[in-house]
């Protein structure tokens, strides 16, 4: 009998913590911030790093982790579409080196010689990141202010409906 009470208590504590976790950071400002971070970090031309960065930022700013990661994953196809353009434009903007590779070329090169390809494209990837760093503040501000306004409107509408 004691074991059963103990298990129920553990389950209740776990479900309470999960509910607190899911409800964390749901003010319009925090949701707008999570949206802006998810979009901005989500399109960064650094494949494989966005989930970790979004997780760290969600903990740091006490944002809704589930929503932030959802946005990050939703913009993942956009990240893939913009990856090569970021590299091409970044290389053209920051160096005299011409970047004429497709995603298929890069994928084949990675399959044949992973470390050699990483070394070859290290600087080009840095140029793409520099370009992203230049564009990120504008994208972040736009998505934050638009997102915050939308979430404020939704919160107002939701509170009005609950009063009825």
Backbone bond lengths (Angstrom), bond angles and torsions (degrees), N, CA, C in turn:
res aa  C-N    CA-C-N  psi(-1)  N-CA   C-N-CA  omega(-1)  CA-C   N-CA-C  phi
1 X - - - 1.442 - - 1.533 111.23 -
2 X 1.316 116.41 -42.36 1.465 119.44 179.61 1.520 111.32 -63.91
3 X 1.303 116.52 -37.64 1.454 120.34 -179.78 1.524 110.51 -62.51
4 X 1.310 115.63 -40.70 1.460 119.34 -179.27 1.528 111.01 -64.69
5 X 1.318 117.20 -43.89 1.467 120.28 177.31 1.523 110.54 -61.87
6 X 1.305 115.19 -41.37 1.455 119.84 179.41 1.527 111.14 -63.21
7 X 1.329 117.46 -42.68 1.460 120.82 178.93 1.519 111.09 -64.83
8 X 1.338 117.68 -41.56 1.466 120.89 177.42 1.517 111.08 -62.67
9 X 1.321 116.05 -40.27 1.464 120.71 179.36 1.526 110.42 -64.50
10 X 1.319 116.68 -42.65 1.469 121.08 178.67 1.527 109.52 -64.27
11 X 1.342 116.70 -44.17 1.456 120.66 178.73 1.522 110.78 -61.40
12 X 1.336 117.63 -42.64 1.466 121.50 -179.91 1.532 110.44 -63.40
13 X 1.321 116.39 -44.59 1.468 119.79 178.50 1.524 111.30 -62.32
14 X 1.329 116.12 -41.98 1.461 120.53 179.42 1.530 111.03 -64.70
15 X 1.327 117.19 -44.47 1.464 119.47 179.75 1.529 111.28 -67.97
16 X 1.333 117.85 -35.33 1.469 120.14 176.12 1.524 110.84 -63.68
17 X 1.323 116.54 -42.34 1.471 119.81 178.82 1.527 111.35 -65.96
18 X 1.326 116.75 -39.38 1.466 120.26 178.96 1.528 110.08 -64.48
19 X 1.325 117.07 -42.25 1.458 120.75 178.45 1.531 110.70 -64.30
20 X 1.331 116.95 -43.48 1.469 120.44 176.16 1.524 111.01 -59.64
21 X 1.328 116.29 -42.04 1.464 121.31 179.56 1.525 111.07 -61.75
22 X 1.329 117.21 -44.18 1.462 120.60 -178.71 1.524 112.36 -71.04
23 X 1.333 117.00 -27.07 1.464 120.07 -178.80 1.525 112.69 -91.74
24 X 1.311 117.62 -6.49 1.463 121.63 -179.33 1.518 110.64 -65.04
25 X 1.310 116.15 135.05 1.458 121.38 173.45 1.513 114.02 68.68
26 X 1.346 118.22 44.32 1.460 119.32 -178.50 1.527 112.80 -108.72
27 X 1.317 117.78 17.22 1.465 119.23 171.60 1.525 107.98 -71.10
28 X 1.336 118.00 157.33 1.472 119.16 179.08 1.532 113.11 -56.07
29 X 1.320 116.37 -36.52 1.464 119.72 -179.35 1.530 110.86 -68.50
30 X 1.334 116.28 -44.37 1.465 119.79 179.88 1.533 111.29 -68.20
31 X 1.330 117.22 -37.96 1.463 119.63 178.01 1.531 110.44 -67.58
32 X 1.330 116.97 -38.34 1.463 120.31 175.67 1.518 111.41 -63.21
33 X 1.332 115.47 -40.37 1.463 120.30 178.19 1.529 110.68 -65.83
34 X 1.328 116.33 -42.92 1.469 119.96 178.02 1.527 110.97 -62.65
35 X 1.327 116.54 -40.90 1.469 120.61 177.52 1.525 110.51 -61.46
36 X 1.321 116.65 -48.07 1.467 121.24 -177.75 1.533 111.56 -63.67
37 X 1.319 116.66 -42.62 1.468 120.00 178.38 1.524 110.21 -66.11
38 X 1.326 116.79 -44.06 1.465 120.51 -179.74 1.513 112.56 -60.06
39 X 1.330 116.16 -42.73 1.471 120.07 179.50 1.528 110.66 -70.11
40 X 1.324 116.22 -49.47 1.459 120.84 -174.23 1.526 112.00 -66.02
41 X 1.321 116.38 -49.70 1.466 119.59 179.18 1.530 110.01 -69.89
42 X 1.330 116.44 -35.18 1.456 121.53 -176.28 1.515 114.65 -61.85
43 X 1.326 118.34 -26.04 1.473 119.73 179.41 1.529 112.64 -100.69
44 X 1.314 117.12 3.83 1.467 120.74 -179.80 1.523 109.80 -58.94
45 X 1.316 118.26 133.53 1.473 120.73 -177.89 1.528 112.93 -78.71
46 X 1.314 114.29 56.93 1.460 121.01 176.15 1.524 106.22 -136.86
47 X 1.317 115.02 85.96 1.459 120.99 -173.08 1.522 111.15 -61.40
48 X 1.326 115.13 133.59 1.448 121.14 176.65 1.513 115.78 90.61
49 X 1.306 118.68 -3.33 1.462 120.74 -176.35 1.527 113.59 -109.00
50 X 1.320 117.68 -11.99 1.463 119.53 -171.50 1.523 112.79 -69.09
51 X 1.321 118.41 -36.96 1.471 120.27 -179.90 1.521 110.39 -63.10
52 X 1.317 116.85 -45.76 1.467 120.40 179.06 1.527 111.28 -63.16
53 X 1.326 117.01 -46.28 1.470 119.85 179.52 1.527 111.59 -61.77
54 X 1.314 117.60 -43.24 1.464 120.89 178.85 1.525 110.95 -63.82
55 X 1.327 117.01 -38.72 1.467 120.56 177.87 1.518 110.83 -62.59
56 X 1.318 116.49 -47.36 1.469 120.58 179.85 1.527 111.39 -61.36
57 X 1.322 117.15 -42.69 1.462 120.79 -179.82 1.527 111.75 -69.42
58 X 1.320 117.29 -34.30 1.470 120.23 177.11 1.526 110.08 -63.79
59 X 1.327 117.25 -43.90 1.466 120.17 177.49 1.526 111.22 -66.40
60 X 1.317 116.21 -43.07 1.468 120.77 -177.02 1.522 112.45 -61.96
61 X 1.338 116.84 -42.38 1.467 121.02 -176.16 1.528 113.49 -103.09
62 X 1.353 115.98 9.58 1.469 122.07 178.52 1.531 111.47 53.14
63 X 1.333 114.52 52.42 1.457 121.50 -179.31 1.518 110.15 -97.36
64 X 1.298 115.80 166.93 1.453 121.47 177.57 1.531 108.14 -74.03
65 X 1.335 114.62 105.66 1.466 121.27 -174.58 1.530 111.90 -61.19
66 X 1.325 116.48 -43.26 1.466 119.78 -177.35 1.528 110.65 -61.82
67 X 1.324 117.16 -44.97 1.465 120.53 -179.40 1.527 111.18 -67.48
68 X 1.321 116.67 -43.71 1.466 120.40 -179.29 1.526 110.96 -60.89
69 X 1.331 117.52 -45.12 1.460 120.13 179.34 1.526 111.40 -68.57
70 X 1.324 116.98 -34.89 1.471 119.99 176.52 1.527 110.25 -59.57
71 X 1.327 116.37 -47.27 1.470 120.34 178.38 1.520 109.78 -62.07
72 X 1.320 117.01 -44.59 1.463 121.47 178.69 1.526 110.74 -55.97
73 X 1.327 117.18 -44.55 1.462 120.10 -178.68 1.525 112.05 -73.78
74 X 1.313 117.29 -31.30 1.469 119.81 178.00 1.525 110.95 -65.68
75 X 1.339 117.78 -37.52 1.463 119.85 -178.79 1.531 112.76 -85.78
76 X 1.321 117.78 0.83 1.467 120.58 179.89 1.531 112.93 -55.13
77 X 1.334 119.61 -44.26 1.480 117.75 176.96 1.531 112.50 -60.49
78 X 1.319 117.19 -32.99 1.465 120.34 177.46 1.527 109.71 -67.61
79 X 1.328 116.48 -38.48 1.469 120.02 176.62 1.523 110.07 -58.98
80 X 1.318 116.43 -44.03 1.470 119.99 179.93 1.522 111.59 -65.47
81 X 1.340 116.47 -39.62 1.464 120.19 178.70 1.527 111.96 -66.31
82 X 1.323 116.74 -35.04 1.469 120.84 -176.40 1.528 113.72 -89.96
83 X 1.322 117.96 -9.61 1.458 120.74 -174.39 1.529 112.17 -57.49
84 X 1.308 117.17 -55.84 1.477 120.78 -179.14 1.531 111.12 -64.49
85 X 1.351 120.01 -44.76 1.465 118.34 176.59 1.528 113.38 -58.74
86 X 1.335 117.69 -39.20 1.467 119.55 176.31 1.526 110.10 -59.37
87 X 1.326 116.85 -44.67 1.458 119.67 -179.05 1.524 111.84 -66.76
88 X 1.328 116.81 -44.53 1.472 120.29 -179.24 1.527 111.59 -64.29
89 X 1.318 116.42 -49.18 1.470 120.17 -178.29 1.525 110.24 -68.39
90 X 1.337 116.60 -41.28 1.464 120.00 178.05 1.515 112.09 -61.17
91 X 1.341 116.67 -44.03 1.466 120.21 178.91 1.525 110.54 -65.30
92 X 1.325 116.53 -40.91 1.462 119.48 178.85 1.521 112.45 -67.63
93 X 1.307 116.75 -31.65 1.466 121.77 -176.91 1.531 112.24 -81.24
94 X 1.336 116.69 -38.03 1.465 120.25 -172.48 1.525 114.84 -106.75
95 X 1.336 118.10 -4.81 1.468 118.53 179.30 1.521 109.48 -151.32
96 X 1.303 115.24 171.33 1.462 120.18 176.85 1.529 110.34 -90.69
97 X 1.322 115.88 -3.92 1.460 122.08 -179.41 1.536 110.07 -70.89
98 X 1.323 116.06 133.10 1.460 120.64 179.00 1.529 108.87 -95.04
99 X 1.317 115.94 136.36 1.462 121.58 -178.83 1.522 108.55 -112.79
100 X 1.326 116.69 105.56 1.468 121.84 -176.22 1.531 112.38 -119.65
101 X 1.298 117.73 43.01 1.454 121.05 -178.21 1.525 109.90 -111.30
102 X 1.324 115.35 145.01 1.468 120.53 174.10 1.527 108.02 -95.75
103 X 1.314 115.65 169.73 1.462 119.98 177.12 1.533 110.21 -61.97
104 X 1.323 116.75 -36.08 1.469 121.09 177.58 1.528 110.52 -64.27
105 X 1.340 117.06 -41.97 1.468 120.85 177.48 1.529 110.56 -59.76
106 X 1.318 115.11 -46.55 1.469 120.04 -178.02 1.524 110.40 -64.97
107 X 1.328 116.84 -42.35 1.463 120.84 178.90 1.521 111.13 -60.48
108 X 1.328 117.22 -44.56 1.469 121.03 177.75 1.519 111.49 -63.36
109 X 1.329 116.42 -41.82 1.457 120.37 179.49 1.530 111.00 -64.48
110 X 1.325 116.37 -40.04 1.468 120.43 178.19 1.524 110.93 -64.13
111 X 1.319 117.23 -39.25 1.466 121.28 179.74 1.531 111.16 -66.37
112 X 1.337 117.37 -34.72 1.462 121.43 -177.29 1.524 112.42 -82.26
113 X 1.343 116.29 -41.76 1.468 120.25 -175.72 1.527 109.01 -149.76
114 X 1.312 115.81 86.10 1.463 121.45 -174.80 1.528 112.46 -57.27
115 X 1.321 117.17 -56.20 1.469 120.61 -175.73 1.533 111.86 -67.58
116 X 1.303 117.20 -37.60 1.461 120.21 178.18 1.524 111.68 -64.63
117 X 1.328 116.17 -40.59 1.469 120.59 179.32 1.522 110.57 -67.97
118 X 1.332 116.93 -42.40 1.472 120.48 177.72 1.521 109.83 -59.91
119 X 1.325 116.45 -44.38 1.465 120.00 178.02 1.519 112.32 -63.22
120 X 1.320 115.76 -41.45 1.464 120.73 -178.37 1.533 112.08 -63.80
121 X 1.319 115.61 -39.71 1.469 119.75 -175.97 1.527 113.96 -99.02
122 X 1.315 117.66 8.57 1.468 119.86 -178.12 1.525 111.90 -58.38
123 X 1.302 117.08 -52.03 1.470 120.20 -178.07 1.533 111.24 -67.51
124 X 1.319 117.09 -38.95 1.465 120.62 178.93 1.523 109.80 -62.28
125 X 1.330 116.53 -40.53 1.454 119.99 177.52 1.530 110.75 -65.03
126 X 1.303 116.59 -37.50 1.475 119.55 175.99 1.531 110.93 -63.35
127 X 1.315 116.81 -38.76 1.466 119.96 177.15 1.538 110.74 -63.77
128 X 1.325 116.52 -40.39 1.461 120.36 175.75 1.516 111.69 -62.79
129 X 1.330 116.30 -40.34 1.468 120.22 177.11 1.524 111.71 -65.53
130 X 1.328 116.23 -39.91 1.476 119.16 177.51 1.526 110.82 -61.26
131 X 1.310 116.75 -42.12 1.461 120.36 176.95 1.529 110.09 -62.16
132 X 1.331 116.84 -43.97 1.468 120.94 177.77 1.531 110.26 -60.25
133 X 1.344 117.75 -43.07 1.467 121.36 178.29 1.526 111.67 -59.77
134 X 1.309 116.64 -32.53 1.471 119.97 178.41 1.534 110.96 -72.47
135 X 1.333 117.04 -37.96 1.460 121.32 -177.15 1.522 113.22 -86.57
136 X 1.320 117.72 -24.58 1.467 122.33 -173.62 1.533 113.93 -57.18
137 X 1.333 120.30 -43.71 1.472 118.25 -179.11 1.527 113.70 -60.39
138 X 1.323 116.50 -38.31 1.467 120.17 179.28 1.526 110.07 -68.26
139 X 1.329 117.00 -47.34 1.458 121.15 178.59 1.526 110.75 -61.13
140 X 1.330 116.34 -42.82 1.460 120.81 179.91 1.532 110.85 -61.68
141 X 1.320 116.96 -48.67 1.467 120.60 -178.53 1.531 111.20 -61.79
142 X 1.312 116.64 -46.49 1.471 119.73 179.53 1.521 111.64 -59.98
143 X 1.310 116.48 -49.53 1.460 119.12 -177.15 1.525 111.24 -69.20
144 X 1.333 118.52 -32.85 1.466 120.19 177.95 1.528 111.36 -66.75
145 X 1.317 116.94 -51.50 1.467 119.24 -175.99 1.527 112.26 -68.06
146 X 1.308 117.62 -37.40 1.466 119.92 176.20 1.526 109.83 -68.27
147 X 1.330 116.55 -46.95 1.465 120.80 179.76 1.513 112.57 -61.64
148 X 1.327 116.87 -43.27 1.466 120.27 179.22 1.518 110.86 -61.62
149 X 1.330 117.07 -42.16 1.465 120.49 179.20 1.528 110.86 -63.58
150 X 1.319 116.74 -42.51 1.464 120.72 179.10 1.527 110.20 -64.15
151 X 1.323 117.56 -45.17 1.465 120.14 -179.29 1.523 112.31 -68.92
152 X 1.324 117.74 -33.13 1.469 119.37 174.29 1.523 110.45 -64.34
153 X 1.310 116.04 -42.31 1.461 120.37 178.71 1.529 110.85 -63.70
154 X 1.321 116.52 -43.32 1.464 120.46 178.60 1.527 111.36 -64.50
155 X 1.330 116.45 -41.18 1.466 120.24 179.16 1.523 110.88 -64.09
156 X 1.321 116.16 -41.49 1.465 121.00 178.40 1.533 109.96 -64.07
157 X 1.314 116.70 -44.87 1.464 121.65 179.43 1.528 110.36 -63.86
158 X 1.313 117.21 -41.55 1.462 121.70 -179.32 1.523 110.90 -65.85
159 X 1.347 117.14 -42.42 1.470 119.75 -179.42 1.529 111.12 -69.33
160 X 1.327 117.37 -32.59 1.463 121.67 177.25 1.526 110.27 -67.53
161 X 1.322 116.91 -42.02 1.466 121.24 178.79 1.512 112.07 -67.18
162 X 1.343 117.96 -33.90 1.455 120.94 179.88 1.525 111.78 -71.21
163 X 1.340 116.89 -28.82 1.468 120.72 -179.92 1.526 111.97 -72.02
164 X 1.315 117.14 -22.51 1.475 120.82 -178.19 1.489 112.65 -71.35
